[in-house]
């Protein structure tokens, strides 16, 4: 008769466990830089979104303002670490076109920038006429 001996031991050997841990460690090391980059991009996108919202609010407020009140409304401001710069350039009409700067005050060219730590996050220009 053939004597067959079956092993009744169950489980993994030490080598199999160590190989599994090594594969897991390699996967974690590959995913961590991706996650860090994703968090940085998300933070930057959030800052740009806040800056764009403030820029839109400022431009909407300037367009609603009467022409004579623009100089008081367009001013530099700081909020939540953001810096808003608003500049007005007087424009005039010469030969049926708008010239900035111009001799007579027919309009303003408005430039608005939102910065954080000297990095421009959002900017826009518009013309507001009388």
N, CA, C and O atoms as CSV, one atom per row, in Angstrom:
chain,resi,resn,atom,element,x,y,z
A,1,UNK,N,N,0.781,-1.176,0.000
A,1,UNK,CA,C,0.000,0.000,0.000
A,1,UNK,C,C,0.839,1.264,0.000
A,1,UNK,O,O,1.942,1.331,0.542
A,2,UNK,N,N,0.245,2.264,-0.645
A,2,UNK,CA,C,0.909,3.550,-0.727
A,2,UNK,C,C,0.541,4.358,0.506
A,2,UNK,O,O,-0.633,4.518,0.839
A,3,UNK,N,N,1.542,4.848,1.155
A,3,UNK,CA,C,1.323,5.622,2.376
A,3,UNK,C,C,1.357,7.116,2.027
A,3,UNK,O,O,2.441,7.659,1.813
A,4,UNK,N,N,0.195,7.801,1.964
A,4,UNK,CA,C,0.097,9.232,1.646
A,4,UNK,C,C,-0.181,9.980,2.925
A,4,UNK,O,O,-1.078,9.643,3.697
A,5,UNK,N,N,0.597,10.978,3.114
A,5,UNK,CA,C,0.448,11.769,4.335
A,5,UNK,C,C,-0.062,13.161,3.948
A,5,UNK,O,O,0.634,13.882,3.233
A,6,UNK,N,N,-1.215,13.544,4.385
A,6,UNK,CA,C,-1.786,14.862,4.098
A,6,UNK,C,C,-1.445,15.802,5.245
A,6,UNK,O,O,-1.523,15.442,6.419
A,7,UNK,N,N,-1.063,17.021,4.865
A,7,UNK,CA,C,-0.738,18.009,5.886
A,7,UNK,C,C,-2.029,18.651,6.375
A,7,UNK,O,O,-2.884,19.034,5.577
A,8,UNK,N,N,-2.155,18.760,7.625
A,8,UNK,CA,C,-3.354,19.376,8.193
A,8,UNK,C,C,-3.089,20.819,8.622
A,8,UNK,O,O,-3.947,21.452,9.237
A,9,UNK,N,N,-1.916,21.331,8.300
A,9,UNK,CA,C,-1.602,22.708,8.679
A,9,UNK,C,C,-2.258,23.687,7.701
A,9,UNK,O,O,-2.259,23.464,6.490
A,10,UNK,N,N,-2.806,24.758,8.237
A,10,UNK,CA,C,-3.452,25.786,7.437
A,10,UNK,C,C,-2.780,27.116,7.730
A,10,UNK,O,O,-2.247,27.314,8.822
A,11,UNK,N,N,-2.801,28.054,6.740
A,11,UNK,CA,C,-2.229,29.378,6.945
A,11,UNK,C,C,-1.151,29.693,5.936
A,11,UNK,O,O,-0.927,28.948,4.982
A,12,UNK,N,N,-0.488,30.806,6.164
A,12,UNK,CA,C,0.534,31.289,5.248
A,12,UNK,C,C,1.909,31.148,5.877
A,12,UNK,O,O,2.060,31.180,7.098
A,13,UNK,N,N,2.893,30.995,5.031
A,13,UNK,CA,C,4.252,30.935,5.542
A,13,UNK,C,C,4.747,32.352,5.788
A,13,UNK,O,O,4.114,33.312,5.350
A,14,UNK,N,N,5.849,32.491,6.469
A,14,UNK,CA,C,6.432,33.791,6.781
A,14,UNK,C,C,6.842,34.522,5.507
A,14,UNK,O,O,6.685,35.740,5.423
A,15,UNK,N,N,7.355,33.815,4.534
A,15,UNK,CA,C,7.757,34.424,3.260
A,15,UNK,C,C,6.545,35.023,2.552
A,15,UNK,O,O,6.633,36.134,2.028
A,16,UNK,N,N,5.422,34.317,2.525
A,16,UNK,CA,C,4.209,34.824,1.873
A,16,UNK,C,C,3.693,36.087,2.568
A,16,UNK,O,O,3.254,37.027,1.905
A,17,UNK,N,N,3.744,36.108,3.878
A,17,UNK,CA,C,3.298,37.288,4.624
A,17,UNK,C,C,4.218,38.470,4.327
A,17,UNK,O,O,3.734,39.580,4.107
A,18,UNK,N,N,5.535,38.252,4.316
A,18,UNK,CA,C,6.480,39.332,4.048
A,18,UNK,C,C,6.329,39.859,2.619
A,18,UNK,O,O,6.428,41.066,2.398
A,19,UNK,N,N,6.096,38.989,1.663
A,19,UNK,CA,C,5.889,39.423,0.274
A,19,UNK,C,C,4.605,40.256,0.155
A,19,UNK,O,O,4.589,41.269,-0.545
A,20,UNK,N,N,3.563,39.848,0.815
A,20,UNK,CA,C,2.313,40.605,0.810
A,20,UNK,C,C,2.491,41.989,1.412
A,20,UNK,O,O,1.962,42.969,0.887
A,21,UNK,N,N,3.237,42.077,2.519
A,21,UNK,CA,C,3.497,43.376,3.143
A,21,UNK,C,C,4.356,44.271,2.242
A,21,UNK,O,O,4.168,45.487,2.208
A,22,UNK,N,N,5.278,43.674,1.529
A,22,UNK,CA,C,6.127,44.454,0.638
A,22,UNK,C,C,5.305,45.024,-0.528
A,22,UNK,O,O,5.488,46.181,-0.908
A,23,UNK,N,N,4.421,44.231,-1.083
A,23,UNK,CA,C,3.557,44.717,-2.162
A,23,UNK,C,C,2.658,45.841,-1.648
A,23,UNK,O,O,2.476,46.851,-2.329
A,24,UNK,N,N,2.106,45.674,-0.468
A,24,UNK,CA,C,1.255,46.704,0.124
A,24,UNK,C,C,2.044,47.991,0.363
A,24,UNK,O,O,1.540,49.081,0.095
A,25,UNK,N,N,3.266,47.876,0.861
A,25,UNK,CA,C,4.103,49.057,1.103
A,25,UNK,C,C,4.413,49.782,-0.198
A,25,UNK,O,O,4.389,51.012,-0.234
A,26,UNK,N,N,4.701,49.052,-1.262
A,26,UNK,CA,C,4.972,49.678,-2.552
A,26,UNK,C,C,3.746,50.419,-3.082
A,26,UNK,O,O,3.870,51.513,-3.632
A,27,UNK,N,N,2.577,49.832,-2.919
A,27,UNK,CA,C,1.349,50.503,-3.358
A,27,UNK,C,C,1.120,51.795,-2.579
A,27,UNK,O,O,0.749,52.814,-3.161
A,28,UNK,N,N,1.339,51.755,-1.275
A,28,UNK,CA,C,1.156,52.952,-0.445
A,28,UNK,C,C,2.149,54.027,-0.859
A,28,UNK,O,O,1.783,55.200,-0.943
A,29,UNK,N,N,3.401,53.651,-1.121
A,29,UNK,CA,C,4.411,54.627,-1.525
A,29,UNK,C,C,4.091,55.249,-2.884
A,29,UNK,O,O,4.488,56.385,-3.143
A,30,UNK,N,N,3.400,54.546,-3.735
A,30,UNK,CA,C,3.001,55.106,-5.035
A,30,UNK,C,C,1.793,56.022,-4.917
A,30,UNK,O,O,1.675,56.975,-5.687
A,31,UNK,N,N,0.909,55.766,-3.991
A,31,UNK,CA,C,-0.334,56.526,-3.868
A,31,UNK,C,C,-0.131,57.822,-3.077
A,31,UNK,O,O,-0.822,58.806,-3.344
A,32,UNK,N,N,0.780,57.854,-2.127
A,32,UNK,CA,C,0.966,59.032,-1.277
A,32,UNK,C,C,1.321,60.286,-2.084
A,32,UNK,O,O,0.705,61.326,-1.849
A,33,UNK,N,N,2.277,60.250,-3.023
A,33,UNK,CA,C,2.540,61.471,-3.796
A,33,UNK,C,C,1.337,61.930,-4.629
A,33,UNK,O,O,1.125,63.130,-4.802
A,34,UNK,N,N,0.566,60.996,-5.134
A,34,UNK,CA,C,-0.634,61.369,-5.899
A,34,UNK,C,C,-1.642,62.086,-5.010
A,34,UNK,O,O,-2.255,63.070,-5.426
A,35,UNK,N,N,-1.811,61.601,-3.808
A,35,UNK,CA,C,-2.752,62.213,-2.870
A,35,UNK,C,C,-2.277,63.609,-2.467
A,35,UNK,O,O,-3.083,64.533,-2.353
A,36,UNK,N,N,-0.977,63.761,-2.253
A,36,UNK,CA,C,-0.424,65.067,-1.883
A,36,UNK,C,C,-0.644,66.076,-3.011
A,36,UNK,O,O,-1.054,67.209,-2.759
A,37,UNK,N,N,-0.377,65.673,-4.235
A,37,UNK,CA,C,-0.612,66.552,-5.383
A,37,UNK,C,C,-2.075,66.916,-5.529
A,37,UNK,O,O,-2.406,68.051,-5.874
A,38,UNK,N,N,-2.942,65.972,-5.273
A,38,UNK,CA,C,-4.378,66.217,-5.354
A,38,UNK,C,C,-4.820,67.235,-4.305
A,38,UNK,O,O,-5.628,68.117,-4.597
A,39,UNK,N,N,-4.296,67.117,-3.097
A,39,UNK,CA,C,-4.646,68.068,-2.032
A,39,UNK,C,C,-4.147,69.474,-2.360
A,39,UNK,O,O,-4.846,70.455,-2.105
A,40,UNK,N,N,-2.945,69.575,-2.923
A,40,UNK,CA,C,-2.415,70.882,-3.299
A,40,UNK,C,C,-3.252,71.516,-4.405
A,40,UNK,O,O,-3.557,72.707,-4.348
A,41,UNK,N,N,-3.622,70.734,-5.401
A,41,UNK,CA,C,-4.446,71.249,-6.495
A,41,UNK,C,C,-5.818,71.678,-5.993
A,41,UNK,O,O,-6.364,72.681,-6.453
A,42,UNK,N,N,-6.366,70.932,-5.064
A,42,UNK,CA,C,-7.670,71.272,-4.498
A,42,UNK,C,C,-7.595,72.585,-3.712
A,42,UNK,O,O,-8.503,73.413,-3.792
A,43,UNK,N,N,-6.522,72.769,-2.960
A,43,UNK,CA,C,-6.349,74.013,-2.208
A,43,UNK,C,C,-6.198,75.215,-3.127
A,43,UNK,O,O,-6.771,76.273,-2.869
A,44,UNK,N,N,-5.428,75.056,-4.202
A,44,UNK,CA,C,-5.243,76.143,-5.167
A,44,UNK,C,C,-6.566,76.467,-5.859
A,44,UNK,O,O,-6.890,77.639,-6.055
A,45,UNK,N,N,-7.331,75.441,-6.230
A,45,UNK,CA,C,-8.623,75.659,-6.885
A,45,UNK,C,C,-9.586,76.399,-5.956
A,45,UNK,O,O,-10.352,77.252,-6.405
A,46,UNK,N,N,-9.546,76.078,-4.686
A,46,UNK,CA,C,-10.410,76.761,-3.718
A,46,UNK,C,C,-10.034,78.239,-3.616
A,46,UNK,O,O,-10.915,79.096,-3.551
A,47,UNK,N,N,-8.733,78.546,-3.600
A,47,UNK,CA,C,-8.302,79.946,-3.539
A,47,UNK,C,C,-8.723,80.706,-4.792
A,47,UNK,O,O,-9.186,81.843,-4.699
A,48,UNK,N,N,-8.568,80.092,-5.957
A,48,UNK,CA,C,-8.943,80.751,-7.212
A,48,UNK,C,C,-10.452,80.982,-7.255
A,48,UNK,O,O,-10.914,82.009,-7.753
A,49,UNK,N,N,-11.212,80.032,-6.736
A,49,UNK,CA,C,-12.669,80.184,-6.715
A,49,UNK,C,C,-13.084,81.354,-5.817
A,49,UNK,O,O,-13.948,82.147,-6.191
A,50,UNK,N,N,-12.471,81.462,-4.636
A,50,UNK,CA,C,-12.787,82.583,-3.735
A,50,UNK,C,C,-12.390,83.910,-4.366
A,50,UNK,O,O,-13.130,84.890,-4.275
A,51,UNK,N,N,-11.219,83.943,-5.007
A,51,UNK,CA,C,-10.754,85.174,-5.650
A,51,UNK,C,C,-11.681,85.572,-6.797
A,51,UNK,O,O,-12.004,86.750,-6.949
A,52,UNK,N,N,-12.108,84.611,-7.595
A,52,UNK,CA,C,-13.011,84.899,-8.713
A,52,UNK,C,C,-14.361,85.402,-8.222
A,52,UNK,O,O,-14.951,86.296,-8.828
A,53,UNK,N,N,-14.846,84.834,-7.135
A,53,UNK,CA,C,-16.125,85.271,-6.582
A,53,UNK,C,C,-16.028,86.719,-6.108
A,53,UNK,O,O,-16.921,87.523,-6.377
A,54,UNK,N,N,-14.947,87.052,-5.405
A,54,UNK,CA,C,-14.759,88.422,-4.918
A,54,UNK,C,C,-14.603,89.383,-6.094
A,54,UNK,O,O,-15.130,90.495,-6.063
A,55,UNK,N,N,-13.891,88.962,-7.119
A,55,UNK,CA,C,-13.719,89.779,-8.315
A,55,UNK,C,C,-15.071,90.044,-8.981
A,55,UNK,O,O,-15.368,91.180,-9.352
A,56,UNK,N,N,-15.887,89.002,-9.134
A,56,UNK,CA,C,-17.222,89.169,-9.737
A,56,UNK,C,C,-18.097,90.098,-8.918
A,56,UNK,O,O,-18.804,90.937,-9.477
A,57,UNK,N,N,-18.057,89.960,-7.594
A,57,UNK,CA,C,-18.842,90.841,-6.726
A,57,UNK,C,C,-18.413,92.288,-6.887
A,57,UNK,O,O,-19.252,93.185,-6.961
A,58,UNK,N,N,-17.113,92.516,-6.942
A,58,UNK,CA,C,-16.595,93.875,-7.068
A,58,UNK,C,C,-17.000,94.495,-8.398
A,58,UNK,O,O,-17.445,95.642,-8.442
A,59,UNK,N,N,-16.846,93.737,-9.483
A,59,UNK,CA,C,-17.222,94.275,-10.796
A,59,UNK,C,C,-18.719,94.552,-10.887
A,59,UNK,O,O,-19.135,95.562,-11.455
A,60,UNK,N,N,-19.521,93.660,-10.331
A,60,UNK,CA,C,-20.972,93.887,-10.340
A,60,UNK,C,C,-21.325,95.145,-9.557
A,60,UNK,O,O,-22.174,95.928,-9.982
A,61,UNK,N,N,-20.675,95.338,-8.412
A,61,UNK,CA,C,-20.921,96.540,-7.611
A,61,UNK,C,C,-20.501,97.807,-8.337
A,61,UNK,O,O,-21.172,98.834,-8.232
A,62,UNK,N,N,-19.400,97.745,-9.073
A,62,UNK,CA,C,-18.951,98.915,-9.825
A,62,UNK,C,C,-19.904,99.245,-10.968
A,62,UNK,O,O,-20.156,100.419,-11.242
A,63,UNK,N,N,-20.435,98.229,-11.635
A,63,UNK,CA,C,-21.377,98.478,-12.733
A,63,UNK,C,C,-22.702,99.044,-12.222
A,63,UNK,O,O,-23.388,99.760,-12.953
A,64,UNK,N,N,-23.064,98.739,-11.003
A,64,UNK,CA,C,-24.306,99.268,-10.435
A,64,UNK,C,C,-24.130,100.680,-9.881
A,64,UNK,O,O,-25.105,101.410,-9.701
A,65,UNK,N,N,-22.894,101.052,-9.615
A,65,UNK,CA,C,-22.595,102.357,-9.033
A,65,UNK,C,C,-22.824,103.468,-10.057
A,65,UNK,O,O,-22.590,103.274,-11.250
A,66,UNK,N,N,-23.281,104.629,-9.593
A,66,UNK,CA,C,-23.390,105.757,-10.511
A,66,UNK,C,C,-21.977,106.210,-10.897
A,66,UNK,O,O,-21.019,105.980,-10.159
A,67,UNK,N,N,-21.862,106.846,-12.042
A,67,UNK,CA,C,-20.557,107.162,-12.622
A,67,UNK,C,C,-19.710,108.034,-11.699
A,67,UNK,O,O,-18.503,107.821,-11.586
A,68,UNK,N,N,-20.321,108.999,-11.048
A,68,UNK,CA,C,-19.571,109.914,-10.185
A,68,UNK,C,C,-19.071,109.210,-8.913
A,68,UNK,O,O,-18.105,109.665,-8.302
A,69,UNK,N,N,-19.706,108.125,-8.516
A,69,UNK,CA,C,-19.299,107.425,-7.302
A,69,UNK,C,C,-18.265,106.329,-7.521
A,69,UNK,O,O,-17.878,105.638,-6.578
A,70,UNK,N,N,-17.818,106.171,-8.762
A,70,UNK,CA,C,-16.862,105.091,-9.053
A,70,UNK,C,C,-15.538,105.262,-8.328
A,70,UNK,O,O,-14.959,104.282,-7.860
A,71,UNK,N,N,-15.054,106.485,-8.229
A,71,UNK,CA,C,-13.751,106.692,-7.600
A,71,UNK,C,C,-13.770,106.306,-6.124
A,71,UNK,O,O,-12.766,105.831,-5.593
A,72,UNK,N,N,-14.896,106.505,-5.465
A,72,UNK,CA,C,-14.996,106.110,-4.058
A,72,UNK,C,C,-15.172,104.600,-3.914
A,72,UNK,O,O,-14.703,104.008,-2.943
A,73,UNK,N,N,-15.841,103.986,-4.868
A,73,UNK,CA,C,-16.129,102.552,-4.789
A,73,UNK,C,C,-14.926,101.688,-5.189
A,73,UNK,O,O,-14.729,100.605,-4.638
A,74,UNK,N,N,-14.130,102.162,-6.138
A,74,UNK,CA,C,-12.973,101.406,-6.619
A,74,UNK,C,C,-11.784,101.713,-5.707
A,74,UNK,O,O,-11.108,102.728,-5.875
A,75,UNK,N,N,-11.540,100.835,-4.752
A,75,UNK,CA,C,-10.449,101.038,-3.812
A,75,UNK,C,C,-9.808,99.694,-3.482
A,75,UNK,O,O,-10.423,98.641,-3.647
A,76,UNK,N,N,-8.578,99.746,-3.019
A,76,UNK,CA,C,-7.874,98.530,-2.630
A,76,UNK,C,C,-8.428,98.022,-1.309
A,76,UNK,O,O,-8.705,98.800,-0.396
A,77,UNK,N,N,-8.586,96.700,-1.219
A,77,UNK,CA,C,-9.158,96.084,-0.026
A,77,UNK,C,C,-8.386,94.818,0.316
A,77,UNK,O,O,-7.670,94.264,-0.517
A,78,UNK,N,N,-8.548,94.370,1.568
A,78,UNK,CA,C,-7.956,93.110,2.013
A,78,UNK,C,C,-9.037,92.324,2.739
A,78,UNK,O,O,-9.780,92.866,3.558
A,79,UNK,N,N,-9.110,91.014,2.417
A,79,UNK,CA,C,-10.097,90.150,3.074
A,79,UNK,C,C,-9.571,88.711,3.085
A,79,UNK,O,O,-9.186,88.185,2.041
A,80,UNK,N,N,-9.555,88.089,4.235
A,80,UNK,CA,C,-9.163,86.676,4.386
A,80,UNK,C,C,-7.808,86.360,3.745
A,80,UNK,O,O,-7.629,85.289,3.165
A,81,UNK,N,N,-6.872,87.276,3.850
A,81,UNK,CA,C,-5.553,87.046,3.275
A,81,UNK,C,C,-5.455,87.373,1.790
A,81,UNK,O,O,-4.374,87.275,1.209
A,82,UNK,N,N,-6.563,87.759,1.168
A,82,UNK,CA,C,-6.572,88.153,-0.234
A,82,UNK,C,C,-6.459,89.670,-0.323
A,82,UNK,O,O,-6.949,90.387,0.549
A,83,UNK,N,N,-5.818,90.150,-1.369
A,83,UNK,CA,C,-5.675,91.575,-1.599
A,83,UNK,C,C,-6.339,91.919,-2.933
A,83,UNK,O,O,-5.995,91.343,-3.966
A,84,UNK,N,N,-7.280,92.847,-2.913
A,84,UNK,CA,C,-7.957,93.285,-4.125
A,84,UNK,C,C,-7.407,94.649,-4.510
A,84,UNK,O,O,-7.402,95.575,-3.698
A,85,UNK,N,N,-6.941,94.772,-5.752
A,85,UNK,CA,C,-6.437,96.046,-6.268
A,85,UNK,C,C,-7.376,96.521,-7.368
A,85,UNK,O,O,-7.631,95.808,-8.339
A,86,UNK,N,N,-7.880,97.726,-7.201
A,86,UNK,CA,C,-8.804,98.303,-8.174
A,86,UNK,C,C,-8.216,99.625,-8.657
A,86,UNK,O,O,-7.887,100.495,-7.850
A,87,UNK,N,N,-8.085,99.774,-9.969
A,87,UNK,CA,C,-7.562,101.019,-10.534
A,87,UNK,C,C,-8.522,101.533,-11.603
A,87,UNK,O,O,-9.115,100.765,-12.360
A,88,UNK,N,N,-8.654,102.843,-11.638
A,88,UNK,CA,C,-9.484,103.517,-12.637
A,88,UNK,C,C,-8.585,104.354,-13.528
A,88,UNK,O,O,-7.709,105.073,-13.048
A,89,UNK,N,N,-8.811,104.255,-14.828
A,89,UNK,CA,C,-8.088,105.079,-15.781
A,89,UNK,C,C,-9.119,105.861,-16.583
A,89,UNK,O,O,-9.948,105.262,-17.267
A,90,UNK,N,N,-9.082,107.203,-16.511
A,90,UNK,CA,C,-10.064,108.000,-17.251
A,90,UNK,C,C,-9.875,107.857,-18.756
A,90,UNK,O,O,-8.749,107.818,-19.250
A,91,UNK,N,N,-10.970,107.780,-19.463
A,91,UNK,CA,C,-10.948,107.615,-20.919
A,91,UNK,C,C,-11.784,108.708,-21.567
A,91,UNK,O,O,-12.743,109.212,-20.983
A,92,UNK,N,N,-11.403,109.054,-22.768
A,92,UNK,CA,C,-12.146,110.045,-23.534
A,92,UNK,C,C,-12.452,109.525,-24.925
A,92,UNK,O,O,-11.901,108.515,-25.363
A,93,UNK,N,N,-13.330,110.224,-25.605
A,93,UNK,CA,C,-13.702,109.841,-26.962
A,93,UNK,C,C,-12.988,110.774,-27.929
A,93,UNK,O,O,-13.103,111.996,-27.842
A,94,UNK,N,N,-12.245,110.166,-28.856
A,94,UNK,CA,C,-11.567,110.925,-29.904
A,94,UNK,C,C,-11.810,110.217,-31.225
A,94,UNK,O,O,-11.526,109.026,-31.355
A,95,UNK,N,N,-12.332,110.938,-32.201
A,95,UNK,CA,C,-12.598,110.382,-33.529
A,95,UNK,C,C,-13.422,109.101,-33.463
A,95,UNK,O,O,-13.105,108.113,-34.125
A,96,UNK,N,N,-14.446,109.127,-32.686
A,96,UNK,CA,C,-15.414,108.026,-32.567
A,96,UNK,C,C,-14.827,106.748,-31.953
A,96,UNK,O,O,-15.365,105.660,-32.159
A,97,UNK,N,N,-13.737,106.874,-31.208
A,97,UNK,CA,C,-13.208,105.704,-30.516
A,97,UNK,C,C,-12.787,106.104,-29.106
A,97,UNK,O,O,-12.500,107.270,-28.834
A,98,UNK,N,N,-12.758,105.148,-28.247
A,98,UNK,CA,C,-12.413,105.376,-26.847
A,98,UNK,C,C,-10.902,105.352,-26.691
A,98,UNK,O,O,-10.248,104.393,-27.099
A,99,UNK,N,N,-10.349,106.396,-26.106
A,99,UNK,CA,C,-8.911,106.509,-25.889
A,99,UNK,C,C,-8.639,106.579,-24.389
A,99,UNK,O,O,-9.178,107.439,-23.693
A,100,UNK,N,N,-7.807,105.678,-23.902
A,100,UNK,CA,C,-7.446,105.672,-22.487
A,100,UNK,C,C,-5.940,105.847,-22.374
A,100,UNK,O,O,-5.211,105.031,-22.937
A,101,UNK,N,N,-5.447,106.823,-21.707
A,101,UNK,CA,C,-6.150,107.953,-21.099
A,101,UNK,C,C,-6.636,108.929,-22.163
A,101,UNK,O,O,-6.073,109.031,-23.253
A,102,UNK,N,N,-7.679,109.626,-21.814
A,102,UNK,CA,C,-8.291,110.542,-22.769
A,102,UNK,C,C,-8.462,111.925,-22.182
A,102,UNK,O,O,-8.378,112.104,-20.967
A,103,UNK,N,N,-8.707,112.921,-23.053
A,103,UNK,CA,C,-8.794,114.306,-22.589
A,103,UNK,C,C,-10.067,114.623,-21.812
A,103,UNK,O,O,-10.014,115.322,-20.801
A,104,UNK,N,N,-11.189,114.128,-22.263
A,104,UNK,CA,C,-12.437,114.398,-21.539
A,104,UNK,C,C,-12.883,113.111,-20.856
A,104,UNK,O,O,-12.582,112.011,-21.321
A,105,UNK,N,N,-13.579,113.256,-19.786
A,105,UNK,CA,C,-13.967,112.087,-18.986
A,105,UNK,C,C,-15.298,111.539,-19.488
A,105,UNK,O,O,-16.364,111.995,-19.075
A,106,UNK,N,N,-15.225,110.555,-20.385
A,106,UNK,CA,C,-16.432,109.938,-20.920
A,106,UNK,C,C,-16.633,108.545,-20.341
A,106,UNK,O,O,-17.744,108.014,-20.337
A,107,UNK,N,N,-15.541,107.961,-19.852
A,107,UNK,CA,C,-15.617,106.598,-19.318
A,107,UNK,C,C,-14.394,106.332,-18.452
A,107,UNK,O,O,-13.434,107.103,-18.445
A,108,UNK,N,N,-14.452,105.233,-17.729
A,108,UNK,CA,C,-13.307,104.745,-16.975
A,108,UNK,C,C,-12.966,103.337,-17.457
A,108,UNK,O,O,-13.856,102.517,-17.683
A,109,UNK,N,N,-11.677,103.065,-17.612
A,109,UNK,CA,C,-11.243,101.684,-17.789
A,109,UNK,C,C,-10.909,101.190,-16.388
A,109,UNK,O,O,-10.056,101.753,-15.701
A,110,UNK,N,N,-11.592,100.134,-15.980
A,110,UNK,CA,C,-11.453,99.600,-14.630
A,110,UNK,C,C,-10.641,98.309,-14.686
A,110,UNK,O,O,-10.977,97.390,-15.433
A,111,UNK,N,N,-9.580,98.244,-13.900
A,111,UNK,CA,C,-8.765,97.032,-13.789
A,111,UNK,C,C,-8.853,96.541,-12.356
A,111,UNK,O,O,-8.611,97.296,-11.415
A,112,UNK,N,N,-9.201,95.270,-12.196
A,112,UNK,CA,C,-9.320,94.684,-10.865
A,112,UNK,C,C,-8.492,93.410,-10.831
A,112,UNK,O,O,-8.590,92.567,-11.723
A,113,UNK,N,N,-7.672,93.279,-9.788
A,113,UNK,CA,C,-6.855,92.082,-9.575
A,113,UNK,C,C,-7.056,91.597,-8.153
A,113,UNK,O,O,-7.174,92.395,-7.223
A,114,UNK,N,N,-7.095,90.292,-7.993
A,114,UNK,CA,C,-7.133,89.688,-6.666
A,114,UNK,C,C,-5.863,88.864,-6.511
A,114,UNK,O,O,-5.571,87.983,-7.319
A,115,UNK,N,N,-5.106,89.173,-5.442
A,115,UNK,CA,C,-3.828,88.513,-5.203
A,115,UNK,C,C,-3.822,87.838,-3.841
A,115,UNK,O,O,-4.581,88.188,-2.937
A,116,UNK,N,N,-2.942,86.863,-3.733
A,116,UNK,CA,C,-2.642,86.275,-2.426
A,116,UNK,C,C,-1.149,85.992,-2.428
A,116,UNK,O,O,-0.651,85.247,-3.272
A,117,UNK,N,N,-0.451,86.576,-1.499
A,117,UNK,CA,C,1.000,86.441,-1.388
A,117,UNK,C,C,1.686,86.819,-2.709
A,117,UNK,O,O,2.556,86.097,-3.197
A,118,UNK,N,N,1.285,87.951,-3.269
A,118,UNK,CA,C,1.845,88.501,-4.512
A,118,UNK,C,C,1.642,87.618,-5.741
A,118,UNK,O,O,2.303,87.834,-6.757
A,119,UNK,N,N,0.757,86.642,-5.681
A,119,UNK,CA,C,0.385,85.845,-6.849
A,119,UNK,C,C,-1.011,86.271,-7.295
A,119,UNK,O,O,-1.956,86.238,-6.506
A,120,UNK,N,N,-1.138,86.668,-8.551
A,120,UNK,CA,C,-2.444,87.073,-9.077
A,120,UNK,C,C,-3.279,85.823,-9.306
A,120,UNK,O,O,-2.901,84.947,-10.085
A,121,UNK,N,N,-4.412,85.746,-8.626
A,121,UNK,CA,C,-5.310,84.602,-8.754
A,121,UNK,C,C,-6.437,84.868,-9.746
A,121,UNK,O,O,-6.920,83.943,-10.399
A,122,UNK,N,N,-6.856,86.127,-9.862
A,122,UNK,CA,C,-7.931,86.485,-10.785
A,122,UNK,C,C,-7.760,87.951,-11.163
A,122,UNK,O,O,-7.362,88.772,-10.336
A,123,UNK,N,N,-8.060,88.272,-12.409
A,123,UNK,CA,C,-7.983,89.664,-12.837
A,123,UNK,C,C,-8.980,89.887,-13.973
A,123,UNK,O,O,-9.338,88.961,-14.702
A,124,UNK,N,N,-9.415,91.136,-14.104
A,124,UNK,CA,C,-10.360,91.483,-15.160
A,124,UNK,C,C,-10.261,92.972,-15.456
A,124,UNK,O,O,-9.850,93.766,-14.610
A,125,UNK,N,N,-10.645,93.332,-16.671
A,125,UNK,CA,C,-10.742,94.732,-17.076
A,125,UNK,C,C,-12.102,94.945,-17.724
A,125,UNK,O,O,-12.636,94.074,-18.409
A,126,UNK,N,N,-12.637,96.127,-17.484
A,126,UNK,CA,C,-13.906,96.492,-18.099
A,126,UNK,C,C,-13.923,98.002,-18.308
A,126,UNK,O,O,-13.091,98.722,-17.756
A,127,UNK,N,N,-14.854,98.466,-19.091
A,127,UNK,CA,C,-15.034,99.893,-19.308
A,127,UNK,C,C,-16.424,100.264,-18.819
A,127,UNK,O,O,-17.414,99.613,-19.153
A,128,UNK,N,N,-16.475,101.319,-18.024
A,128,UNK,CA,C,-17.762,101.822,-17.527
A,128,UNK,C,C,-17.920,103.236,-18.066
A,128,UNK,O,O,-17.115,104.119,-17.768
A,129,UNK,N,N,-18.951,103.439,-18.853
A,129,UNK,CA,C,-19.178,104.745,-19.497
A,129,UNK,C,C,-20.227,105.538,-18.728
A,129,UNK,O,O,-20.977,105.002,-17.912
A,130,UNK,N,N,-20.248,106.824,-19.017
A,130,UNK,CA,C,-21.253,107.708,-18.399
A,130,UNK,C,C,-22.637,107.304,-18.786
A,130,UNK,O,O,-23.606,107.933,-18.360
